[in-house]
Amino acid sequence: MTTSAQTGPQTGPQTVLAPARARTAAAGATVRRRQGFQHGAWFVAPFLVLFALFVIWPLLRGLYLSFTDANISGDATSFIGLDNYREALDDPLVWESLGHSAYFTLLVVPCITVLAFLLAMLAHHIERGTWLWRLCFFAPFLLPSTVAANLWQWLFNPGTGMVNHVLGIETAWLTDTSYAMLAVVVCTLWWTVGFSFLLYLAALQGIPAHLYEAARLDGANAWHRMVHITLPLLRHITGLVVALQILASLQVFDQAVVMMDFLPGPEGSTRTFVQYTLEEGFTSYRVGYASAISIIFFVIIAAVALARMWMLRNREEGGR
């Protein structure tokens, strides 16, 4: 009678080769990732070069000039430290132009968000001529800013414009301090609402239809479906629209300048922060001071963007 006993784990060729194969596979994956990164770098390189040339370098150059008394005539430049920043903080026109930009933003952002949503809802539910409505709502956004501004400058003209004729009033929109900024806001709404409209329309088309069908079977009317289904599912796109519009509205320049014939409006009522920066740099020839103002504006824009990102992140974390 014979018995057999196992004195330890049996090892075979597969067991011995497994660690080696794992190391080989890991090394191969590392090589592939490195090659993929190298190939991707060649595709990204043109963008990085242009970004460094037209964004990073001007930013660094402007930061340097903000500490000097540089002027556009090319005279000798001397380092003056924080004098430009101190002057900017004491300059009443800096705060006035910043107030105009903030006022414009407060008017445009809520109006354009609500209007874009309503237009998207309308275009989404229209059954006939859908392409025509979508084209009409989006087409103004394709126009250059100068074309849109010149068009509305003519429409607001007290003598020949159609606005006063349609409303049945006699108002000097572009020369009255009470209405000049409002005219710029109306022009901006008509010109730029198409972009936000397109974002909302794409988001609406991505909402599953069965959610509305289930709500309809449960007895929910149109208002309840919009409040409890549409708006909650569009909260992320609404946040994106608001953030983009805030950043764009704070930098308003083209339409305000063109509509006012390259002037700051009646009693400076439409002088925005960007316009004042250009006035100091190219009218007063104070490049160093204009650079300091632009750096201050850059910090404000960056702070607004970071605050929006922080709020969005906290909202997402709170919703989990």
C-alpha positions as a Markdown table, in Angstrom:
| # | Residue | x | y | z |
|---|---|---|---|---|
| 1 | Met | 0.0 | 0.0 | 0.0 |
| 2 | Thr | 1.5 | 3.2 | -1.0 |
| 3 | Thr | 0.5 | 6.7 | 0.0 |
| 4 | Ser | 1.4 | 10.1 | -1.5 |
| 5 | Ala | 1.7 | 13.3 | 0.4 |
| 6 | Gln | 2.1 | 16.9 | -0.9 |
| 7 | Thr | 4.9 | 18.6 | 0.8 |
| 8 | Gly | 4.3 | 22.1 | -0.7 |
| 9 | Pro | 2.6 | 24.0 | -3.5 |
| 10 | Gln | 3.2 | 22.6 | -6.9 |
| 11 | Thr | 4.9 | 25.0 | -9.4 |
| 12 | Gly | 4.6 | 24.7 | -13.1 |
| 13 | Pro | 5.8 | 26.7 | -16.1 |
| 14 | Gln | 2.7 | 28.9 | -16.1 |
| 15 | Thr | 3.2 | 29.8 | -12.4 |
| 16 | Val | 6.8 | 30.7 | -13.0 |
| 17 | Leu | 6.1 | 32.8 | -16.1 |
| 18 | Ala | 3.2 | 34.8 | -14.8 |
| 19 | Pro | 5.2 | 37.5 | -12.9 |
| 20 | Ala | 7.4 | 37.9 | -16.0 |
| 21 | Arg | 4.5 | 38.3 | -18.3 |
| 22 | Ala | 2.9 | 40.8 | -15.9 |
| 23 | Arg | 6.1 | 42.9 | -15.9 |
| 24 | Thr | 6.3 | 42.7 | -19.7 |
| 25 | Ala | 2.7 | 43.8 | -20.1 |
| 26 | Ala | 3.2 | 46.7 | -17.6 |
| 27 | Ala | 6.3 | 47.8 | -19.5 |
| 28 | Gly | 4.5 | 47.6 | -22.8 |
| 29 | Ala | 1.6 | 49.7 | -21.5 |
| 30 | Thr | 4.1 | 52.3 | -20.2 |
| 31 | Val | 5.8 | 52.5 | -23.6 |
| 32 | Arg | 2.4 | 52.9 | -25.4 |
| 33 | Arg | 1.4 | 55.7 | -23.0 |
| 34 | Arg | 4.7 | 57.5 | -23.6 |
| 35 | Gln | 4.3 | 57.1 | -27.3 |
| 36 | Gly | 0.7 | 58.3 | -27.2 |
| 37 | Phe | 1.8 | 61.3 | -25.2 |
| 38 | Gln | 4.5 | 62.2 | -27.6 |
| 39 | His | 2.2 | 61.9 | -30.6 |
| 40 | Gly | -0.5 | 64.0 | -28.8 |
| 41 | Ala | 2.1 | 66.6 | -28.0 |
| 42 | Trp | 2.8 | 67.2 | -31.7 |
| 43 | Phe | -0.9 | 67.9 | -32.2 |
| 44 | Val | -1.2 | 70.2 | -29.2 |
| 45 | Ala | 2.1 | 72.0 | -29.9 |
| 46 | Pro | 0.7 | 74.5 | -32.5 |
| 47 | Phe | -2.0 | 75.6 | -30.1 |
| 48 | Leu | 0.5 | 75.9 | -27.2 |
| 49 | Val | 2.8 | 78.1 | -29.4 |
| 50 | Leu | 0.0 | 80.4 | -30.4 |
| 51 | Phe | -1.4 | 80.5 | -26.8 |
| 52 | Ala | 2.0 | 81.4 | -25.4 |
| 53 | Leu | 2.6 | 84.0 | -28.2 |
| 54 | Phe | -0.8 | 85.8 | -28.0 |
| 55 | Val | -1.9 | 85.2 | -24.4 |
| 56 | Ile | 0.9 | 84.4 | -22.1 |
| 57 | Trp | 3.5 | 86.8 | -23.5 |
| 58 | Pro | 1.1 | 89.8 | -23.7 |
| 59 | Leu | 0.0 | 89.1 | -20.1 |
| 60 | Leu | 3.6 | 89.0 | -18.8 |
| 61 | Arg | 4.5 | 92.1 | -20.9 |
| 62 | Gly | 1.5 | 94.0 | -19.7 |
| 63 | Leu | 2.3 | 93.0 | -16.1 |
| 64 | Tyr | 5.8 | 94.4 | -16.5 |
| 65 | Leu | 4.6 | 97.6 | -18.2 |
| 66 | Ser | 2.2 | 98.2 | -15.3 |
| 67 | Phe | 5.1 | 98.9 | -13.0 |
| 68 | Thr | 6.6 | 101.5 | -15.4 |
| 69 | Asp | 5.7 | 104.9 | -16.9 |
| 70 | Ala | 5.8 | 103.6 | -20.4 |
| 71 | Asn | 4.0 | 105.6 | -23.1 |
| 72 | Ile | 3.1 | 104.9 | -26.7 |
| 73 | Ser | 5.6 | 107.3 | -28.1 |
| 74 | Gly | 8.4 | 105.0 | -27.2 |
| 75 | Asp | 10.3 | 107.3 | -24.9 |
| 76 | Ala | 12.6 | 105.9 | -22.3 |
| 77 | Thr | 10.8 | 103.9 | -19.7 |
| 78 | Ser | 11.5 | 103.9 | -16.0 |
| 79 | Phe | 10.4 | 101.7 | -13.2 |
| 80 | Ile | 7.9 | 103.4 | -10.8 |
| 81 | Gly | 6.7 | 100.4 | -8.7 |
| 82 | Leu | 3.1 | 100.5 | -7.6 |
| 83 | Asp | 2.4 | 104.1 | -8.5 |
| 84 | Asn | 0.1 | 103.2 | -11.4 |
| 85 | Tyr | -1.9 | 100.9 | -9.2 |
| 86 | Arg | -2.2 | 103.6 | -6.5 |
| 87 | Glu | -3.4 | 106.1 | -9.0 |
| 88 | Ala | -5.9 | 103.6 | -10.5 |
| 89 | Leu | -7.5 | 103.0 | -7.1 |
| 90 | Asp | -7.9 | 106.7 | -6.6 |
| 91 | Asp | -9.1 | 107.4 | -10.1 |
| 92 | Pro | -12.9 | 108.1 | -10.1 |
| 93 | Leu | -13.2 | 107.2 | -13.8 |
| 94 | Val | -11.9 | 103.7 | -13.0 |
| 95 | Trp | -14.7 | 103.1 | -10.5 |
| 96 | Glu | -17.2 | 104.8 | -12.7 |
| 97 | Ser | -16.4 | 102.7 | -15.8 |
| 98 | Leu | -16.3 | 99.6 | -13.6 |
| 99 | Gly | -19.8 | 100.5 | -12.3 |
| 100 | His | -21.1 | 100.9 | -15.9 |
| 101 | Ser | -19.7 | 97.4 | -16.8 |
| 102 | Ala | -21.3 | 95.9 | -13.7 |
| 103 | Tyr | -24.6 | 97.7 | -14.4 |
| 104 | Phe | -24.6 | 96.4 | -18.0 |
| 105 | Thr | -23.9 | 92.9 | -16.7 |
| 106 | Leu | -26.7 | 93.0 | -14.2 |
| 107 | Leu | -29.1 | 94.0 | -16.9 |
| 108 | Val | -27.9 | 91.6 | -19.6 |
| 109 | Val | -27.3 | 88.3 | -17.8 |
| 110 | Pro | -30.8 | 87.7 | -16.3 |
| 111 | Cys | -32.6 | 88.9 | -19.4 |
| 112 | Ile | -30.5 | 86.9 | -21.8 |
| 113 | Thr | -30.8 | 83.7 | -19.7 |
| 114 | Val | -34.6 | 83.9 | -19.5 |
| 115 | Leu | -35.0 | 84.9 | -23.1 |
| 116 | Ala | -32.7 | 82.2 | -24.4 |
| 117 | Phe | -34.6 | 79.6 | -22.4 |
| 118 | Leu | -38.0 | 80.8 | -23.6 |
| 119 | Leu | -36.9 | 80.9 | -27.3 |
| 120 | Ala | -35.4 | 77.4 | -26.9 |
| 121 | Met | -38.6 | 76.1 | -25.4 |
| 122 | Leu | -40.6 | 77.7 | -28.3 |
| 123 | Ala | -38.3 | 76.3 | -31.0 |
| 124 | His | -38.3 | 72.8 | -29.3 |
| 125 | His | -42.1 | 72.5 | -29.3 |
| 126 | Ile | -42.9 | 74.0 | -32.7 |
| 127 | Glu | -43.9 | 71.3 | -35.2 |
| 128 | Arg | -43.9 | 73.3 | -38.4 |
| 129 | Gly | -41.1 | 75.4 | -39.8 |
| 130 | Thr | -38.8 | 74.3 | -37.0 |
| 131 | Trp | -35.6 | 75.0 | -39.1 |
| 132 | Leu | -36.8 | 78.5 | -39.9 |
| 133 | Trp | -37.5 | 79.5 | -36.3 |
| 134 | Arg | -34.1 | 78.1 | -35.2 |
| 135 | Leu | -32.4 | 80.0 | -38.0 |
| 136 | Cys | -34.2 | 83.3 | -37.1 |
| 137 | Phe | -33.2 | 83.0 | -33.4 |
| 138 | Phe | -29.6 | 82.1 | -34.1 |
| 139 | Ala | -28.8 | 84.2 | -37.2 |
| 140 | Pro | -28.1 | 87.5 | -35.4 |
| 141 | Phe | -25.3 | 85.9 | -33.5 |
| 142 | Leu | -23.5 | 85.3 | -36.8 |
| 143 | Leu | -23.3 | 89.0 | -37.6 |
| 144 | Pro | -20.1 | 90.9 | -36.7 |
| 145 | Ser | -20.5 | 93.2 | -33.7 |
| 146 | Thr | -20.0 | 96.3 | -35.8 |
| 147 | Val | -22.9 | 95.3 | -38.1 |
| 148 | Ala | -25.2 | 94.7 | -35.2 |
| 149 | Ala | -24.2 | 97.9 | -33.5 |
| 150 | Asn | -24.7 | 100.0 | -36.7 |
| 151 | Leu | -28.1 | 98.4 | -37.3 |
| 152 | Trp | -29.4 | 99.3 | -33.9 |
| 153 | Gln | -27.8 | 102.7 | -34.0 |
| 154 | Trp | -30.1 | 103.3 | -37.0 |
| 155 | Leu | -33.1 | 101.7 | -35.4 |
| 156 | Phe | -32.7 | 104.0 | -32.3 |
| 157 | Asn | -32.3 | 107.1 | -34.4 |
| 158 | Pro | -35.0 | 109.6 | -33.3 |
| 159 | Gly | -35.7 | 110.8 | -36.8 |
| 160 | Thr | -35.4 | 107.8 | -39.1 |
| 161 | Gly | -35.3 | 104.8 | -36.7 |
| 162 | Met | -38.2 | 102.3 | -36.3 |
| 163 | Val | -38.1 | 102.0 | -32.5 |
| 164 | Asn | -39.7 | 105.3 | -31.7 |
| 165 | His | -42.2 | 104.8 | -34.6 |
| 166 | Val | -43.3 | 101.3 | -33.4 |
| 167 | Leu | -43.5 | 102.4 | -29.7 |
| 168 | Gly | -45.2 | 105.7 | -30.6 |
| 169 | Ile | -42.7 | 107.8 | -28.5 |
| 170 | Glu | -40.1 | 110.4 | -29.1 |
| 171 | Thr | -37.0 | 109.4 | -27.1 |
| 172 | Ala | -33.4 | 110.3 | -27.9 |
| 173 | Trp | -32.1 | 106.9 | -27.0 |
| 174 | Leu | -28.4 | 107.4 | -27.8 |
| 175 | Thr | -28.0 | 110.9 | -26.4 |
| 176 | Asp | -30.0 | 110.6 | -23.2 |
| 177 | Thr | -28.1 | 109.5 | -20.1 |
| 178 | Ser | -31.1 | 107.6 | -18.9 |
| 179 | Tyr | -31.5 | 105.4 | -22.0 |
| 180 | Ala | -28.1 | 105.2 | -23.6 |
| 181 | Met | -27.0 | 102.1 | -21.7 |
| 182 | Leu | -30.4 | 100.5 | -22.1 |
| 183 | Ala | -30.1 | 100.9 | -25.9 |
| 184 | Val | -26.7 | 99.0 | -25.7 |
| 185 | Val | -28.4 | 96.3 | -23.6 |
| 186 | Val | -31.2 | 95.8 | -26.2 |
| 187 | Cys | -28.7 | 95.6 | -29.0 |
| 188 | Thr | -26.6 | 93.0 | -27.1 |
| 189 | Leu | -29.7 | 90.9 | -26.3 |
| 190 | Trp | -30.7 | 90.7 | -29.9 |
| 191 | Trp | -27.2 | 90.1 | -31.1 |
| 192 | Thr | -26.0 | 87.5 | -28.6 |
| 193 | Val | -29.0 | 85.6 | -27.4 |
| 194 | Gly | -28.6 | 83.1 | -30.3 |
| 195 | Phe | -25.6 | 81.4 | -28.6 |
| 196 | Ser | -27.3 | 80.8 | -25.3 |
| 197 | Phe | -30.4 | 79.7 | -27.2 |
| 198 | Leu | -28.4 | 77.1 | -29.0 |
| 199 | Leu | -27.0 | 75.7 | -25.8 |
| 200 | Tyr | -30.5 | 75.5 | -24.2 |
| 201 | Leu | -32.0 | 73.9 | -27.4 |
| 202 | Ala | -29.3 | 71.2 | -27.4 |
| 203 | Ala | -29.9 | 70.5 | -23.7 |
| 204 | Leu | -33.7 | 70.2 | -24.3 |
| 205 | Gln | -33.2 | 67.7 | -27.1 |
| 206 | Gly | -31.1 | 65.6 | -24.7 |
| 207 | Ile | -33.9 | 65.2 | -22.1 |
| 208 | Pro | -35.5 | 61.7 | -22.5 |
| 209 | Ala | -39.0 | 61.8 | -23.8 |
| 210 | His | -40.2 | 59.0 | -21.5 |
| 211 | Leu | -39.8 | 61.3 | -18.5 |
| 212 | Tyr | -42.5 | 63.7 | -19.9 |
| 213 | Glu | -44.7 | 60.7 | -20.8 |
| 214 | Ala | -44.5 | 59.3 | -17.3 |
| 215 | Ala | -45.3 | 62.7 | -15.8 |
| 216 | Arg | -48.2 | 63.1 | -18.2 |
| 217 | Leu | -49.7 | 59.8 | -17.2 |
| 218 | Asp | -49.4 | 60.8 | -13.6 |
| 219 | Gly | -51.5 | 63.8 | -14.3 |
| 220 | Ala | -48.8 | 66.5 | -14.4 |
| 221 | Asn | -49.7 | 69.5 | -16.5 |
| 222 | Ala | -47.3 | 71.5 | -18.7 |
| 223 | Trp | -46.3 | 73.8 | -15.9 |
| 224 | His | -45.5 | 71.0 | -13.5 |
| 225 | Arg | -43.5 | 69.2 | -16.2 |
| 226 | Met | -41.4 | 72.3 | -16.8 |
| 227 | Val | -40.8 | 73.0 | -13.1 |
| 228 | His | -40.1 | 69.5 | -11.9 |
| 229 | Ile | -38.5 | 68.0 | -15.0 |
| 230 | Thr | -37.2 | 70.6 | -17.5 |
| 231 | Leu | -35.7 | 73.2 | -15.1 |
| 232 | Pro | -33.9 | 70.7 | -12.8 |
| 233 | Leu | -32.4 | 68.9 | -15.8 |
| 234 | Leu | -31.2 | 72.2 | -17.3 |
| 235 | Arg | -29.6 | 73.5 | -14.1 |
| 236 | His | -26.0 | 72.7 | -15.3 |
| 237 | Ile | -26.5 | 74.3 | -18.7 |
| 238 | Thr | -28.1 | 77.3 | -16.9 |
| 239 | Gly | -25.0 | 77.6 | -14.8 |
| 240 | Leu | -22.8 | 77.5 | -17.9 |
| 241 | Val | -24.9 | 80.2 | -19.7 |
| 242 | Val | -24.8 | 82.5 | -16.6 |
| 243 | Ala | -21.1 | 82.1 | -16.2 |
| 244 | Leu | -20.3 | 82.7 | -19.9 |
| 245 | Gln | -22.6 | 85.7 | -20.0 |
| 246 | Ile | -21.1 | 87.3 | -16.9 |
| 247 | Leu | -17.6 | 87.0 | -18.3 |
| 248 | Ala | -18.6 | 88.3 | -21.7 |
| 249 | Ser | -20.8 | 91.2 | -20.3 |
| 250 | Leu | -18.0 | 92.5 | -18.0 |
| 251 | Gln | -15.9 | 92.8 | -21.1 |
| 252 | Val | -18.4 | 94.7 | -23.2 |
| 253 | Phe | -16.8 | 97.1 | -25.6 |
| 254 | Asp | -17.7 | 96.7 | -29.3 |
| 255 | Gln | -21.4 | 97.5 | -29.4 |
| 256 | Ala | -21.1 | 100.3 | -26.9 |
| 257 | Val | -18.3 | 102.1 | -28.7 |
| 258 | Val | -19.8 | 101.7 | -32.2 |
| 259 | Met | -23.3 | 102.8 | -31.2 |
| 260 | Met | -21.9 | 105.9 | -29.6 |
| 261 | Asp | -19.7 | 106.8 | -32.5 |
| 262 | Phe | -16.5 | 105.8 | -30.6 |
| 263 | Leu | -17.4 | 108.2 | -27.8 |
| 264 | Pro | -18.1 | 107.3 | -24.1 |
| 265 | Gly | -21.8 | 108.2 | -24.5 |
| 266 | Pro | -23.7 | 111.1 | -23.1 |
| 267 | Glu | -21.8 | 112.3 | -20.0 |
| 268 | Gly | -19.8 | 109.1 | -20.1 |
| 269 | Ser | -22.8 | 107.0 | -19.3 |
| 270 | Thr | -21.7 | 104.1 | -21.6 |
| 271 | Arg | -18.0 | 104.2 | -20.9 |
| 272 | Thr | -17.1 | 100.7 | -19.9 |
| 273 | Phe | -13.9 | 99.5 | -18.2 |
| 274 | Val | -12.4 | 98.1 | -21.4 |
| 275 | Gln | -13.1 | 101.4 | -23.2 |
| 276 | Tyr | -11.5 | 103.5 | -20.4 |
| 277 | Thr | -8.4 | 101.2 | -20.6 |
| 278 | Leu | -8.1 | 101.9 | -24.3 |
| 279 | Glu | -8.6 | 105.6 | -23.8 |
| 280 | Glu | -5.7 | 105.8 | -21.4 |
| 281 | Gly | -3.5 | 103.7 | -23.6 |
| 282 | Phe | -4.2 | 105.0 | -27.1 |
| 283 | Thr | -5.7 | 108.5 | -26.4 |
| 284 | Ser | -3.7 | 109.6 | -23.4 |
| 285 | Tyr | -0.7 | 107.5 | -24.6 |
| 286 | Arg | -0.2 | 106.2 | -21.0 |
| 287 | Val | 0.6 | 102.6 | -21.7 |
| 288 | Gly | 2.0 | 101.9 | -18.3 |
| 289 | Tyr | -1.2 | 103.2 | -16.6 |
| 290 | Ala | -3.4 | 101.4 | -19.0 |
| 291 | Ser | -1.5 | 98.2 | -18.3 |
| 292 | Ala | -2.1 | 98.6 | -14.6 |
| 293 | Ile | -5.8 | 99.1 | -15.2 |
| 294 | Ser | -6.0 | 96.0 | -17.4 |
| 295 | Ile | -4.2 | 93.9 | -14.8 |
| 296 | Ile | -6.8 | 95.1 | -12.2 |
| 297 | Phe | -9.5 | 94.1 | -14.6 |
| 298 | Phe | -7.9 | 90.7 | -15.2 |
| 299 | Val | -7.8 | 90.0 | -11.5 |
| 300 | Ile | -11.5 | 90.9 | -11.3 |
| 301 | Ile | -12.5 | 88.6 | -14.2 |
| 302 | Ala | -10.4 | 85.8 | -12.7 |
| 303 | Ala | -12.0 | 86.3 | -9.3 |
| 304 | Val | -15.5 | 86.1 | -10.8 |
| 305 | Ala | -14.6 | 82.9 | -12.8 |
| 306 | Leu | -13.0 | 81.2 | -9.7 |
| 307 | Ala | -16.0 | 82.2 | -7.6 |
| 308 | Arg | -18.3 | 80.7 | -10.1 |
| 309 | Met | -16.3 | 77.5 | -10.3 |
| 310 | Trp | -16.3 | 77.3 | -6.5 |
| 311 | Met | -20.0 | 77.7 | -6.3 |
| 312 | Leu | -20.6 | 75.1 | -9.0 |
| 313 | Arg | -18.4 | 72.6 | -7.2 |
| 314 | Asn | -20.1 | 73.1 | -3.9 |
| 315 | Arg | -23.5 | 72.7 | -5.5 |
| 316 | Glu | -22.4 | 69.4 | -7.2 |
| 317 | Glu | -21.0 | 68.1 | -3.9 |
| 318 | Gly | -24.1 | 69.1 | -2.0 |
| 319 | Gly | -26.3 | 67.3 | -4.6 |
| 320 | Arg | -24.6 | 64.0 | -4.1 |
